[in-house]
């Protein structure tokens, strides 16, 4: 069995979330928008020292969606959300981990 890549081949924004293709011909994952928003790693959403979520899930609407994504260096992406949030940087390793949770 081959080693799974943590660097995506392609990321596509969709209303329902992000579609991530991990290899040119390999697995593809759809990360649901609300799940991804709740997993935001920024200091306003996660306790900095413990990593414990501090974002109240009740404050994130079911129809939250990604408005745009931008590459951050060679290690992650920033998502601008329909709820105005845009400070979290999702590393490719974190996206791969989240992909394993949904797929």
N, CA, C and O atoms as a DFTB+ gen file, in Angstrom:
412 C
 N C O
     1  1       0.847      -1.182       0.000
     2  2       0.000       0.000       0.000
     3  2       0.889       1.241       0.000
     4  3       1.834       1.313       0.785
     5  1       0.608       2.221      -0.863
     6  2       1.434       3.412      -0.974
     7  2       1.179       4.412       0.137
     8  3       0.175       4.362       0.848
     9  1       2.134       5.323       0.253
    10  2       2.007       6.377       1.255
    11  2       1.025       7.429       0.745
    12  3       1.084       7.822      -0.420
    13  1       0.128       7.882       1.611
    14  2      -0.849       8.887       1.218
    15  2      -0.198      10.262       1.200
    16  3       0.554      10.614       2.109
    17  1      -0.488      11.028       0.171
    18  2       0.038      12.376       0.042
    19  2      -0.714      13.319       0.974
    20  3      -1.930      13.219       1.135
    21  1       0.039      14.241       1.587
    22  2      -0.624      15.272       2.381
    23  2      -0.691      16.585       1.603
    24  3      -1.225      17.573       2.107
    25  1      -0.161      16.606       0.393
    26  2      -0.269      17.781      -0.458
    27  2      -1.293      17.476      -1.544
    28  3      -1.092      16.570      -2.352
    29  1      -2.381      18.223      -1.564
    30  2      -3.431      17.940      -2.547
    31  2      -2.975      18.227      -3.973
    32  3      -2.168      19.124      -4.216
    33  1      -3.500      17.461      -4.894
    34  2      -3.281      17.707      -6.316
    35  2      -4.169      18.883      -6.754
    36  3      -3.739      19.738      -7.529
    37  1      -5.421      18.914      -6.246
    38  2      -6.355      19.978      -6.604
    39  2      -7.391      20.163      -5.498
    40  3      -7.869      19.194      -4.909
    41  1      -7.732      21.428      -5.226
    42  2      -8.809      21.758      -4.288
    43  2      -9.820      22.616      -5.037
    44  3      -9.459      23.619      -5.654
    45  1     -11.077      22.220      -4.980
    46  2     -12.142      22.945      -5.661
    47  2     -13.178      23.383      -4.637
    48  3     -13.640      22.585      -3.822
    49  1     -13.536      24.660      -4.690
    50  2     -14.561      25.192      -3.789
    51  2     -15.932      24.894      -4.373
    52  3     -16.183      25.122      -5.557
    53  1     -16.814      24.380      -3.524
    54  2     -18.206      24.139      -3.883
    55  2     -19.068      24.697      -2.766
    56  3     -18.583      24.879      -1.649
    57  1     -20.335      24.971      -3.041
    58  2     -21.214      25.478      -1.988
    59  2     -21.296      24.518      -0.814
    60  3     -21.378      24.942       0.339
    61  1     -21.273      23.234      -1.106
    62  2     -21.416      22.248      -0.029
    63  2     -20.114      21.983       0.716
    64  3     -20.123      21.279       1.726
    65  1     -19.008      22.522       0.249
    66  2     -17.729      22.328       0.931
    67  2     -16.563      22.398      -0.023
    68  3     -16.619      23.085      -1.043
    69  1     -15.497      21.678       0.313
    70  2     -14.318      21.626      -0.539
    71  2     -14.151      20.217      -1.090
    72  3     -14.265      19.229      -0.365
    73  1     -13.881      20.149      -2.376
    74  2     -13.564      18.873      -3.024
    75  2     -12.044      18.833      -3.150
    76  3     -11.435      19.710      -3.764
    77  1     -11.449      17.808      -2.562
    78  2      -9.993      17.694      -2.577
    79  2      -9.600      16.414      -3.300
    80  3     -10.007      15.314      -2.926
    81  1      -8.804      16.584      -4.338
    82  2      -8.241      15.439      -5.054
    83  2      -6.795      15.316      -4.585
    84  3      -5.991      16.228      -4.776
    85  1      -6.476      14.189      -3.973
    86  2      -5.165      14.027      -3.331
    87  2      -4.074      13.618      -4.299
    88  3      -2.910      13.957      -4.083
    89  1      -4.405      12.914      -5.341
    90  2      -3.451      12.506      -6.364
    91  2      -4.115      12.694      -7.714
    92  3      -5.340      12.776      -7.804
    93  1      -3.317      12.761      -8.750
    94  2      -3.855      12.977     -10.094
    95  2      -4.959      11.977     -10.428
    96  3      -5.986      12.357     -10.991
    97  1      -4.763      10.722     -10.092
    98  2      -5.774       9.705     -10.387
    99  2      -6.260       9.007      -9.123
   100  3      -6.901       7.957      -9.181
   101  1      -5.947       9.604      -7.991
   102  2      -6.233       8.937      -6.729
   103  2      -7.510       9.379      -6.061
   104  3      -8.426       9.883      -6.709
   105  1      -7.563       9.184      -4.757
   106  2      -8.790       9.432      -4.001
   107  2      -9.199      10.903      -4.001
   108  3      -8.372      11.808      -4.106
   109  1     -10.484      11.095      -3.883
   110  2     -11.068      12.429      -3.819
   111  2     -11.953      12.476      -2.586
   112  3     -12.659      11.515      -2.281
   113  1     -11.913      13.587      -1.887
   114  2     -12.705      13.750      -0.676
   115  2     -13.527      15.020      -0.788
   116  3     -13.058      16.022      -1.327
   117  1     -14.746      14.983      -0.285
   118  2     -15.528      16.209      -0.137
   119  2     -15.642      16.479       1.352
   120  3     -16.220      15.691       2.101
   121  1     -15.080      17.611       1.768
   122  2     -15.180      18.016       3.168
   123  2     -16.392      18.931       3.292
   124  3     -16.403      20.014       2.707
   125  1     -17.413      18.519       4.041
   126  2     -18.612      19.342       4.194
   127  2     -18.276      20.709       4.794
   128  3     -17.472      20.812       5.720
   129  1     -18.898      21.746       4.257
   130  2     -18.593      23.119       4.648
   131  2     -18.716      23.341       6.156
   132  3     -17.797      23.876       6.775
   133  1     -19.815      22.945       6.743
   134  2     -20.010      23.211       8.173
   135  2     -18.985      22.458       9.021
   136  3     -18.467      23.007       9.993
   137  1     -18.691      21.217       8.664
   138  2     -17.680      20.452       9.400
   139  2     -16.322      21.140       9.322
   140  3     -15.599      21.221      10.315
   141  1     -15.985      21.631       8.138
   142  2     -14.708      22.313       7.953
   143  2     -14.677      23.628       8.735
   144  3     -13.667      23.965       9.353
   145  1     -15.783      24.361       8.702
   146  2     -15.849      25.628       9.459
   147  2     -15.695      25.359      10.950
   148  3     -15.002      26.107      11.640
   149  1     -16.331      24.302      11.460
   150  2     -16.219      23.959      12.883
   151  2     -14.816      23.497      13.256
   152  3     -14.437      23.552      14.425
   153  1     -14.052      23.048      12.283
   154  2     -12.680      22.589      12.534
   155  2     -11.657      23.709      12.362
   156  3     -10.454      23.446      12.358
   157  1     -12.110      24.939      12.221
   158  2     -11.190      26.056      12.016
   159  2     -10.116      26.066      13.107
   160  3     -10.436      25.987      14.293
   161  1      -8.845      26.162      12.709
   162  2      -7.757      26.090      13.676
   163  2      -7.319      27.432      14.261
   164  3      -6.348      27.474      15.017
   165  1      -7.998      28.522      13.937
   166  2      -7.530      29.828      14.408
   167  2      -7.709      29.976      15.921
   168  3      -8.446      29.218      16.551
   169  1      -7.022      30.966      16.487
   170  2      -7.054      31.183      17.937
   171  2      -8.438      31.582      18.439
   172  3      -8.730      31.413      19.623
   173  1      -9.288      32.103      17.574
   174  2     -10.645      32.440      17.981
   175  2     -11.584      31.246      18.021
   176  3     -12.668      31.314      18.601
   177  1     -11.162      30.153      17.400
   178  2     -12.004      28.958      17.322
   179  2     -11.462      27.783      18.126
   180  3     -12.211      26.873      18.479
   181  1     -10.171      27.801      18.415
   182  2      -9.544      26.716      19.190
   183  2      -8.677      27.318      20.282
   184  3      -8.002      28.325      20.070
   185  1      -8.701      26.693      21.447
   186  2      -7.825      27.081      22.549
   187  2      -6.383      26.879      22.080
   188  3      -6.006      25.794      21.639
   189  1      -5.591      27.938      22.183
   190  2      -4.238      27.894      21.633
   191  2      -3.343      26.835      22.280
   192  3      -2.601      26.148      21.578
   193  1      -3.401      26.697      23.574
   194  2      -2.501      25.774      24.271
   195  2      -2.981      24.321      24.230
   196  3      -2.161      23.405      24.171
   197  1      -4.283      24.103      24.260
   198  2      -4.797      22.728      24.335
   199  2      -5.368      22.216      23.014
   200  3      -5.490      21.007      22.819
   201  1      -5.719      23.127      22.109
   202  2      -6.357      22.726      20.862
   203  2      -7.840      22.429      21.027
   204  3      -8.508      22.019      20.078
   205  1      -8.351      22.638      22.237
   206  2      -9.768      22.392      22.525
   207  2     -10.631      23.398      21.756
   208  3     -10.345      24.595      21.770
   209  1     -11.677      22.921      21.092
   210  2     -12.559      23.844      20.372
   211  2     -13.239      24.825      21.336
   212  3     -13.738      24.433      22.391
   213  1     -13.247      26.090      20.958
   214  2     -13.974      27.090      21.748
   215  2     -15.104      27.722      20.926
   216  3     -15.913      28.484      21.456
   217  1     -15.151      27.404      19.649
   218  2     -16.237      27.870      18.791
   219  2     -17.504      27.112      19.152
   220  3     -17.523      25.881      19.143
   221  1     -18.557      27.846      19.469
   222  2     -19.841      27.224      19.804
   223  2     -20.517      26.762      18.511
   224  3     -20.865      27.592      17.672
   225  1     -20.709      25.459      18.339
   226  2     -21.339      24.956      17.112
   227  2     -22.703      25.584      16.830
   228  3     -23.111      25.677      15.672
   229  1     -23.404      26.012      17.863
   230  2     -24.722      26.625      17.674
   231  2     -24.628      27.956      16.929
   232  3     -25.627      28.435      16.391
   233  1     -23.436      28.559      16.893
   234  2     -23.265      29.843      16.210
   235  2     -22.910      29.692      14.731
   236  3     -22.837      30.686      14.009
   237  1     -22.691      28.466      14.280
   238  2     -22.336      28.222      12.876
   239  2     -23.572      27.682      12.154
   240  3     -24.047      26.585      12.449
   241  1     -24.076      28.457      11.221
   242  2     -25.290      28.079      10.497
   243  2     -25.078      26.823       9.660
   244  3     -23.971      26.550       9.197
   245  1     -26.134      26.076       9.476
   246  2     -26.071      24.844       8.686
   247  2     -25.710      25.127       7.230
   248  3     -25.132      24.276       6.554
   249  1     -26.053      26.328       6.744
   250  2     -25.794      26.643       5.337
   251  2     -24.530      27.474       5.115
   252  3     -24.375      28.090       4.060
   253  1     -23.627      27.497       6.097
   254  2     -22.363      28.210       5.912
   255  2     -21.640      27.612       4.705
   256  3     -21.674      26.401       4.484
   257  1     -20.993      28.471       3.936
   258  2     -20.309      27.964       2.746
   259  2     -19.011      28.738       2.506
   260  3     -18.879      29.889       2.921
   261  1     -18.066      28.101       1.838
   262  2     -16.817      28.793       1.513
   263  2     -17.040      29.746       0.338
   264  3     -17.575      29.355      -0.700
   265  1     -16.621      30.999       0.517
   266  2     -16.751      31.972      -0.568
   267  2     -15.512      31.985      -1.448
   268  3     -15.599      32.183      -2.660
   269  1     -14.355      31.772      -0.823
   270  2     -13.110      31.721      -1.581
   271  2     -12.073      30.936      -0.792
   272  3     -12.178      30.778       0.425
   273  1     -11.073      30.452      -1.510
   274  2      -9.934      29.802      -0.868
   275  2      -8.671      30.405      -1.466
   276  3      -8.638      30.756      -2.646
   277  1      -7.632      30.524      -0.644
   278  2      -6.360      31.016      -1.154
   279  2      -5.233      30.175      -0.584
   280  3      -5.280      29.738       0.566
   281  1      -4.241      29.962      -1.392
   282  2      -3.074      29.199      -0.994
   283  2      -2.257      30.013      -0.001
   284  3      -2.055      31.212      -0.193
   285  1      -1.791      29.368       1.052
   286  2      -0.915      30.004       2.037
   287  2       0.409      29.250       1.997
   288  3       0.506      28.115       2.465
   289  1       1.418      29.890       1.437
   290  2       2.709      29.229       1.296
   291  2       2.561      27.934       0.513
   292  3       1.776      27.840      -0.431
   293  1       3.335      26.939       0.928
   294  2       3.269      25.627       0.283
   295  2       2.705      24.595       1.241
   296  3       2.929      23.396       1.079
   297  1       1.957      25.077       2.259
   298  2       1.532      24.152       3.315
   299  2       0.057      24.186       3.657
   300  3      -0.396      23.352       4.441
   301  1      -0.716      25.115       3.105
   302  2      -2.114      25.163       3.507
   303  2      -2.943      26.154       2.710
   304  3      -2.490      26.738       1.725
   305  1      -4.180      26.323       3.177
   306  2      -5.114      27.253       2.548
   307  2      -5.825      28.084       3.614
   308  3      -5.943      27.683       4.772
   309  1      -6.288      29.246       3.187
   310  2      -7.169      30.080       4.010
   311  2      -8.518      30.095       3.299
   312  3      -8.592      30.245       2.080
   313  1      -9.575      29.938       4.077
   314  2     -10.932      29.937       3.527
   315  2     -11.652      31.184       4.021
   316  3     -11.627      31.487       5.214
   317  1     -12.292      31.904       3.112
   318  2     -13.164      33.016       3.501
   319  2     -14.580      32.455       3.477
   320  3     -15.059      31.971       2.451
   321  1     -15.244      32.532       4.642
   322  2     -16.553      31.897       4.841
   323  2     -17.696      32.890       4.682
   324  3     -17.510      34.097       4.839
   325  1     -18.873      32.375       4.370
   326  2     -20.073      33.197       4.207
   327  2     -20.505      33.860       5.511
   328  3     -21.297      34.802       5.489
   329  1     -19.990      33.374       6.662
   330  2     -20.318      34.011       7.943
   331  2     -19.332      35.120       8.305
   332  3     -19.391      35.665       9.407
   333  1     -18.423      35.458       7.380
   334  2     -17.473      36.538       7.596
   335  2     -16.135      36.098       8.169
   336  3     -15.199      36.895       8.228
   337  1     -16.029      34.864       8.585
   338  2     -14.788      34.371       9.186
   339  2     -13.755      34.101       8.090
   340  3     -14.090      33.573       7.029
   341  1     -12.480      34.473       8.358
   342  2     -11.449      34.261       7.331
   343  2     -10.039      34.187       7.908
   344  3      -9.070      34.431       7.188
   345  1      -9.904      33.856       9.190
   346  2      -8.569      33.908       9.792
   347  2      -7.890      32.561       9.949
   348  3      -6.692      32.518      10.229
   349  1      -8.602      31.471       9.780
   350  2      -7.999      30.154       9.983
   351  2      -7.178      29.698       8.788
   352  3      -7.595      29.858       7.641
   353  1      -6.016      29.133       9.059
   354  2      -5.201      28.516       8.021
   355  2      -5.262      27.012       8.230
   356  3      -4.820      26.493       9.255
   357  1      -5.810      26.330       7.252
   358  2      -5.934      24.874       7.298
   359  2      -4.706      24.278       6.617
   360  3      -4.535      24.430       5.408
   361  1      -3.856      23.608       7.375
   362  2      -2.691      22.977       6.757
   363  2      -3.154      21.794       5.917
   364  3      -4.224      21.228       6.145
   365  1      -2.329      21.433       4.942
   366  2      -2.678      20.279       4.118
   367  2      -2.748      19.012       4.964
   368  3      -3.583      18.141       4.719
   369  1      -1.869      18.911       5.962
   370  2      -1.900      17.735       6.848
   371  2      -3.221      17.676       7.613
   372  3      -3.790      16.598       7.790
   373  1      -3.711      18.839       8.068
   374  2      -4.991      18.873       8.789
   375  2      -6.140      18.499       7.853
   376  3      -7.055      17.778       8.252
   377  1      -6.098      18.982       6.616
   378  2      -7.139      18.631       5.645
   379  2      -7.122      17.133       5.358
   380  3      -8.175      16.512       5.216
   381  1      -5.932      16.558       5.274
   382  2      -5.821      15.114       5.035
   383  2      -6.414      14.343       6.206
   384  3      -7.108      13.344       6.019
   385  1      -6.132      14.821       7.422
   386  2      -6.680      14.176       8.618
   387  2      -8.204      14.266       8.625
   388  3      -8.885      13.279       8.903
   389  1      -8.736      15.446       8.320
   390  2     -10.189      15.616       8.251
   391  2     -10.784      14.741       7.152
   392  3     -11.895      14.232       7.303
   393  1     -10.070      14.563       6.067
   394  2     -10.539      13.707       4.972
   395  2     -10.698      12.271       5.438
   396  3     -11.629      11.579       5.025
   397  1      -9.804      11.827       6.285
   398  2      -9.899      10.474       6.831
   399  2     -11.098      10.303       7.733
   400  3     -11.657       9.211       7.834
   401  1     -11.501      11.394       8.398
   402  2     -12.647      11.343       9.302
   403  2     -13.959      11.250       8.540
   404  3     -14.913      10.646       9.028
   405  1     -14.022      11.844       7.339
   406  2     -15.277      11.835       6.577
   407  2     -15.312      10.751       5.516
   408  3     -16.384      10.437       5.000
   409  1     -14.178      10.174       5.179
   410  2     -14.163       9.199       4.094
   411  2     -13.757       7.918       4.624
   412  3     -13.674       6.941       3.880
